Amino acid sequence: MNTCMIRLSTIQDVRDFVNIVTSSNVDIDLSSGRYVIDAKSIMGIFSLDLLNPIKLSAHGEDPALFEKLKPFIVE
């Protein structure tokens, strides 16, 4: 399992993020506090606290995924 922290600051960021993760075949979760949602669910993402970084967990191997998500990754 690969993890990183991401930030989705705008509605356009959320749209772009969902378009990227839906093209991947691996299961991807986002967690904020005690809430965990499917990263491919745009409604689920809007239920999270987007003011703070969100933990992304990819359950599988997709080397190109993290390269595509680089604009959203927080160091």
C-alpha positions in Angstrom: 0.0 0.0 0.0 1.3 3.4 -1.0 0.3 6.5 0.9 0.8 10.3 0.6 -0.8 13.5 1.8 -2.8 15.6 -0.8 -4.5 18.9 -0.8 -7.6 19.7 -2.9 -8.1 23.4 -2.6 -10.7 24.2 -5.3 -13.7 22.5 -6.9 -11.6 22.3 -10.1 -8.9 20.4 -8.1 -11.5 17.9 -7.0 -12.8 17.4 -10.5 -9.3 16.9 -11.9 -8.3 14.6 -9.1 -11.4 12.4 -9.6 -10.7 12.2 -13.3 -7.2 11.0 -12.6 -8.1 8.4 -10.0 -11.1 6.9 -11.9 -8.7 6.1 -14.8 -6.7 3.9 -12.4 -7.5 0.2 -11.8 -6.3 0.2 -8.1 -8.5 0.9 -5.1 -7.8 4.3 -3.6 -9.1 5.6 -0.3 -9.0 9.1 1.2 -9.0 9.6 5.0 -9.5 12.7 7.1 -9.7 12.1 10.8 -11.8 9.1 11.4 -13.5 9.2 8.0 -12.4 7.0 5.1 -14.0 7.3 1.7 -13.5 6.0 -1.8 -11.3 8.5 -3.7 -13.3 7.8 -6.9 -16.5 9.3 -5.3 -16.8 13.0 -5.9 -19.6 13.3 -3.4 -17.5 11.5 -0.8 -14.6 13.9 -1.3 -16.9 16.9 -0.6 -17.9 15.3 2.7 -14.3 15.6 3.9 -12.6 18.6 5.5 -10.8 20.0 2.5 -9.2 22.8 4.4 -6.5 20.4 5.7 -4.3 17.8 3.9 -6.0 14.5 3.2 -4.3 11.1 3.4 -4.4 9.1 0.2 -3.9 5.3 0.3 -3.5 3.3 -2.9 -4.1 -0.4 -2.5 -2.2 -1.8 -5.4 0.5 -0.9 -7.9 0.1 1.9 -10.4 3.5 3.6 -10.9 2.0 6.3 -13.2 -0.7 7.2 -10.6 1.6 9.2 -8.3 3.2 11.0 -11.2 -0.2 12.2 -12.4 -1.2 13.2 -8.9 2.0 15.3 -8.3 0.2 18.7 -8.5 -2.0 17.6 -5.5 0.7 16.0 -3.3 1.8 17.9 -0.2 5.4 17.3 0.9 
